[in-house]
Amino acid sequence: MKIALAQINPIIGDFTHNTEKIMAAAEKAIGLSCDLIVFSELIISGYPPRDLLEKKDFVEANLIHLQTLIKSSLQLGCTF
């Protein structure tokens, strides 16, 4: 089993940037025939979000980008 460890240096609150970096890392891992890719915790929202977690819009944006990642990953042939 080939495992890719992805360190993408996310930007706190920049969901689009982080999502694009996640997908680029996933595509690279797939290209290298990796079976599993591991990202750091809170990678979509950036770490640490602190008080931003209290904002409804922040949480909703995180969930929207999570769904985007799921759909894009499935198109790449990934499974969860």
C-alpha positions in Angstrom: 0.0 0.0 0.0 1.4 3.4 -1.0 0.5 6.3 1.3 0.8 10.0 0.5 1.3 12.5 3.3 0.1 15.9 2.1 1.2 19.1 3.8 -0.4 21.9 1.9 -0.1 24.9 4.2 -3.7 26.0 4.3 -4.9 29.5 4.8 -7.4 30.0 7.7 -10.8 30.8 6.3 -9.8 30.6 2.6 -11.9 27.6 1.7 -11.4 28.0 -2.1 -7.7 28.1 -1.8 -7.5 25.1 0.6 -9.9 23.1 -1.5 -7.9 23.7 -4.7 -4.7 22.7 -2.8 -6.3 19.5 -1.5 -7.5 18.5 -5.0 -4.1 19.2 -6.5 -2.5 17.0 -3.8 -5.0 14.3 -4.4 -4.4 14.4 -8.2 -0.7 14.2 -7.6 -1.1 11.2 -5.2 -3.3 9.4 -7.7 -0.7 10.0 -10.4 1.9 8.4 -8.1 -0.4 5.3 -7.7 -1.0 6.0 -4.0 -3.7 4.1 -2.3 -4.3 6.5 0.6 -3.7 10.2 1.1 -3.5 11.8 4.5 -4.1 15.5 5.3 -3.8 17.4 8.5 -6.8 18.0 10.7 -9.1 21.0 9.8 -7.5 21.2 6.4 -10.5 22.6 4.7 -11.0 25.6 7.0 -7.4 26.0 7.9 -6.0 25.5 11.4 -6.8 26.9 14.0 -10.2 28.4 13.2 -10.8 29.4 16.9 -13.8 31.8 17.2 -14.7 31.5 13.5 -16.4 28.2 14.4 -19.0 30.2 16.2 -20.0 31.9 12.9 -22.8 30.1 11.0 -21.5 31.2 7.6 -18.0 29.8 8.3 -19.4 26.4 9.2 -21.7 26.4 6.2 -18.9 27.3 3.9 -16.8 24.5 5.3 -19.6 22.0 4.7 -20.1 23.2 1.1 -16.4 22.8 0.3 -16.4 19.4 1.9 -19.2 18.3 -0.5 -17.3 19.8 -3.4 -14.2 17.7 -2.4 -16.3 14.6 -2.1 -17.8 15.1 -5.6 -14.5 15.9 -7.1 -12.8 13.0 -5.4 -15.4 10.5 -6.6 -14.8 11.8 -10.2 -11.2 11.0 -9.8 -12.1 7.5 -8.7 -11.4 7.9 -5.0 -13.5 6.1 -2.4 -14.2 7.0 1.2 
